[in-house]
Amino acid sequence: MNRATKSPQLDRDQQILSRLSVIEHKVDSLDQTTAFALRADSGKHFDEVKKIFKRSLRRAQIYLAVNGVRGVEEIAHHLKMKRQNVGPELRNLGDEGLLEIVGCDGGRDIWAKKAVDRTLRISKYLCEEFSLGKDGKRTAKRKSRRK
């Protein structure tokens, strides 16, 4: 190919990349604005998080084990749980808006936490509340909830 035929294609590709960069910047700005709004009213939102998890150790473990790489089978194996107990919890947490499917690999859905996890510090709360590690595994003797 000569230079004259390459140039229009390169210009077109550069324009597309430039537009994608602008879109990415706008999405980042929207995410930051949303995070700021959530933090401003975090008490109300966090009450909803507490309602979702209640006293469910299993739900907390499954949520924490989600890392954007594991599918249902891997999460179940990681936590030494049955697959049939993990799948419904993942779907429930997805319906609640806390998790999402970020990809498929060989017919298995890959789950990840949504950005609201960082904004409201949901993982940190669950680790402390249920004495769990960031990966969903138990770390120490569970604290008593009776007062």
Secondary structure as GFF3:
##gff-version 3
##sequence-region A 1 147
A	DSSP	alpha_helix	3	40	.	.	.	ID=ss1
A	DSSP	alpha_helix	42	53	.	.	.	ID=ss2
A	DSSP	alpha_helix	57	65	.	.	.	ID=ss3
A	DSSP	alpha_helix	72	79	.	.	.	ID=ss4
A	DSSP	alpha_helix	83	95	.	.	.	ID=ss5
A	DSSP	beta_strand	99	105	.	.	.	ID=ss6
A	DSSP	beta_strand	108	113	.	.	.	ID=ss7
A	DSSP	alpha_helix	116	120	.	.	.	ID=ss8
A	DSSP	alpha_helix	122	130	.	.	.	ID=ss9
###
